[in-house]
């Protein structure tokens, strides 16, 4: 540091020195708008906009400004929109998405179960986690028909009837005298809250 910096009360940190020379217009930095910097230096990755949030490799992102654009209302009708998002590869806590020519910064949506270290993971870790999640879902998807068949067979073994063998009748219940008696009998056996 130079003596003049001490007279001005500059902190002896890199930021303090930078701010001192920057206030005197003595730097070689080139000013850049934030949108241009984001589009120039961040990597682009595919994401999906669903009814409640933007999903990047299975992780939810949302912001109040994006909600106010009404994009989620449009998606409620059409289903899913594929978009490109700008990502800082070192940490995917925030992403940027362009909607209608405007860039929006989206924050990671945390849940009650989110551990503190899970917020700040790298893009590579997020991609690995997404691959593991998809592999697990695929294994479960292959087991679901067998699980349903097991429970259907168990129901038939216990009751002697098909699990889904009932008949669904559309419309109002009958108002005949026998139906009224059945309803009264049911009401007689039902426990009243005051009793």
C-alpha positions as CSV (number, residue, x, y, z in Angstrom):
1,X,0.0,0.0,0.0
2,X,1.1,3.5,-0.7
3,X,1.2,6.3,1.9
4,X,-1.7,8.2,0.3
5,X,-3.9,5.1,0.8
6,X,-3.2,5.2,4.6
7,X,-4.1,8.9,4.7
8,X,-7.4,8.1,3.0
9,X,-8.2,5.4,5.5
10,X,-8.2,2.5,3.0
11,X,-8.4,-1.0,4.5
12,X,-5.3,-3.0,3.5
13,X,-7.4,-5.7,1.7
14,X,-7.4,-6.5,-2.0
15,X,-11.0,-5.1,-2.1
16,X,-10.0,-1.9,-0.3
17,X,-7.1,-1.3,-2.7
18,X,-9.2,-2.1,-5.7
19,X,-12.0,0.3,-4.6
20,X,-9.4,3.0,-4.0
21,X,-7.9,2.8,-7.5
22,X,-11.3,2.2,-9.0
23,X,-12.6,5.5,-7.5
24,X,-9.7,7.2,-9.3
25,X,-10.6,5.5,-12.6
26,X,-7.2,3.8,-12.6
27,X,-8.0,0.2,-13.5
28,X,-8.0,-1.8,-16.7
29,X,-11.4,-3.4,-16.1
30,X,-14.1,-3.2,-18.7
31,X,-17.6,-2.5,-17.5
32,X,-20.2,-5.1,-18.5
33,X,-23.9,-5.4,-17.9
34,X,-25.0,-8.3,-15.7
35,X,-27.1,-9.9,-18.5
36,X,-24.2,-9.9,-20.9
37,X,-21.8,-11.3,-18.2
38,X,-24.3,-14.1,-17.4
39,X,-24.7,-15.0,-21.1
40,X,-21.0,-14.8,-21.8
41,X,-19.4,-16.6,-18.8
42,X,-22.0,-19.1,-17.5
43,X,-22.6,-22.5,-19.1
44,X,-26.0,-23.3,-20.7
45,X,-27.9,-26.5,-19.7
46,X,-31.3,-27.9,-20.5
47,X,-34.0,-27.5,-17.9
48,X,-37.8,-28.1,-17.7
49,X,-40.5,-25.7,-16.5
50,X,-43.4,-27.5,-14.8
51,X,-46.5,-26.3,-13.0
52,X,-44.7,-25.3,-9.8
53,X,-41.0,-24.6,-10.6
54,X,-38.1,-24.9,-13.0
55,X,-36.3,-28.2,-12.7
56,X,-32.6,-28.6,-13.4
57,X,-31.4,-32.2,-13.1
58,X,-34.2,-33.0,-10.7
59,X,-33.7,-29.9,-8.5
60,X,-36.4,-27.3,-8.0
61,X,-35.8,-23.6,-8.6
62,X,-38.2,-20.7,-8.3
63,X,-38.4,-16.9,-7.8
64,X,-41.2,-14.4,-7.0
65,X,-40.4,-12.4,-10.2
66,X,-40.8,-15.5,-12.4
67,X,-44.1,-16.4,-10.7
68,X,-45.4,-12.9,-11.4
69,X,-44.8,-13.4,-15.2
70,X,-47.6,-15.9,-15.3
71,X,-45.5,-18.6,-16.9
72,X,-46.7,-21.3,-14.5
73,X,-50.3,-20.5,-15.4
74,X,-49.5,-21.1,-19.0
75,X,-47.8,-24.4,-18.2
76,X,-50.8,-25.6,-16.2
77,X,-52.6,-25.8,-19.6
78,X,-49.8,-27.2,-21.8
79,X,-47.9,-29.4,-19.4
80,X,-44.1,-28.9,-19.7
81,X,-41.8,-26.4,-21.4
82,X,-38.2,-27.1,-22.1
83,X,-35.8,-24.2,-21.6
84,X,-32.1,-23.4,-21.4
85,X,-30.7,-22.1,-18.2
86,X,-27.4,-20.4,-17.3
87,X,-25.5,-22.1,-14.6
88,X,-22.4,-21.4,-12.5
89,X,-20.7,-24.8,-12.6
90,X,-19.0,-24.3,-9.2
91,X,-22.3,-24.0,-7.3
92,X,-25.9,-24.5,-8.5
93,X,-27.6,-22.7,-5.7
94,X,-28.9,-20.1,-8.2
95,X,-29.6,-20.4,-11.9
96,X,-30.7,-17.9,-14.5
97,X,-33.5,-18.4,-17.1
98,X,-34.6,-16.2,-19.9
99,X,-38.3,-15.7,-20.3
100,X,-39.7,-13.2,-22.8
101,X,-36.3,-11.6,-23.3
102,X,-35.7,-11.0,-19.6
103,X,-33.3,-12.9,-17.4
104,X,-34.6,-14.1,-14.1
105,X,-32.4,-15.3,-11.2
106,X,-34.0,-18.4,-9.6
107,X,-33.2,-19.7,-6.1
108,X,-32.9,-23.4,-5.1
109,X,-36.2,-24.4,-3.3
110,X,-35.3,-25.9,0.0
111,X,-37.5,-28.2,1.9
112,X,-37.8,-29.1,5.6
113,X,-35.4,-32.0,5.1
114,X,-32.7,-30.1,3.2
115,X,-29.4,-30.4,5.0
116,X,-27.2,-27.3,5.1
117,X,-24.5,-28.8,2.8
118,X,-26.9,-29.8,0.1
119,X,-27.6,-26.2,-1.0
120,X,-24.1,-25.5,-2.3
121,X,-23.2,-28.4,-4.5
122,X,-21.4,-28.3,-7.9
123,X,-23.0,-29.0,-11.2
124,X,-21.1,-32.3,-11.6
125,X,-22.4,-33.5,-8.2
126,X,-25.9,-32.5,-9.1
127,X,-25.7,-34.4,-12.4
128,X,-24.3,-37.5,-10.5
129,X,-27.1,-37.2,-8.0
130,X,-29.7,-37.0,-10.8
131,X,-28.2,-40.1,-12.4
132,X,-28.5,-42.0,-9.1
133,X,-32.1,-40.8,-8.6
134,X,-33.1,-41.9,-12.1
135,X,-31.5,-45.3,-11.7
136,X,-33.4,-45.8,-8.4
137,X,-36.7,-44.8,-10.0
138,X,-36.1,-47.2,-12.9
139,X,-35.5,-50.1,-10.5
140,X,-38.7,-49.2,-8.6
141,X,-40.7,-48.8,-11.8
142,X,-39.8,-52.4,-12.8
143,X,-40.9,-53.7,-9.4
144,X,-44.3,-51.9,-9.3
145,X,-46.3,-54.4,-11.4
146,X,-45.0,-57.3,-9.3
147,X,-46.0,-55.5,-6.1
148,X,-49.5,-54.9,-7.4
149,X,-49.9,-58.5,-8.6
150,X,-48.7,-59.8,-5.1
151,X,-51.4,-57.7,-3.3
152,X,-54.1,-58.7,-5.8
153,X,-53.3,-62.4,-5.3
154,X,-53.2,-61.9,-1.5
155,X,-56.7,-60.2,-1.6
156,X,-58.1,-63.0,-3.7
157,X,-56.6,-65.6,-1.4
158,X,-58.1,-63.9,1.7
159,X,-61.5,-63.1,0.4
160,X,-62.1,-65.4,-2.5
161,X,-63.0,-62.5,-4.8
162,X,-61.1,-60.6,-7.4
163,X,-59.5,-57.4,-6.1
164,X,-61.0,-55.2,-8.7
165,X,-64.0,-57.3,-9.4
166,X,-66.6,-54.8,-8.1
167,X,-69.1,-52.9,-10.2
168,X,-69.1,-49.2,-10.1
169,X,-72.5,-47.6,-10.3
170,X,-72.7,-44.1,-11.5
171,X,-75.3,-41.7,-10.1
172,X,-77.0,-41.0,-6.8
173,X,-77.6,-43.8,-4.3
174,X,-81.1,-45.3,-4.4
175,X,-83.8,-43.7,-2.3
176,X,-85.9,-46.8,-1.9
177,X,-87.3,-48.0,1.5
178,X,-84.7,-50.8,1.8
179,X,-81.9,-48.3,1.1
180,X,-83.4,-46.0,3.8
181,X,-83.5,-48.9,6.3
182,X,-79.9,-49.8,5.6
183,X,-78.9,-46.1,6.1
184,X,-80.8,-46.1,9.4
185,X,-79.2,-49.3,10.6
186,X,-75.8,-47.8,9.8
187,X,-76.6,-44.7,11.7
188,X,-77.7,-46.7,14.8
189,X,-74.3,-48.4,15.0
190,X,-72.3,-45.2,14.4
191,X,-70.8,-43.6,17.5
192,X,-72.1,-40.1,18.1
193,X,-69.6,-37.5,19.4
194,X,-71.9,-36.4,22.3
195,X,-72.4,-40.0,23.7
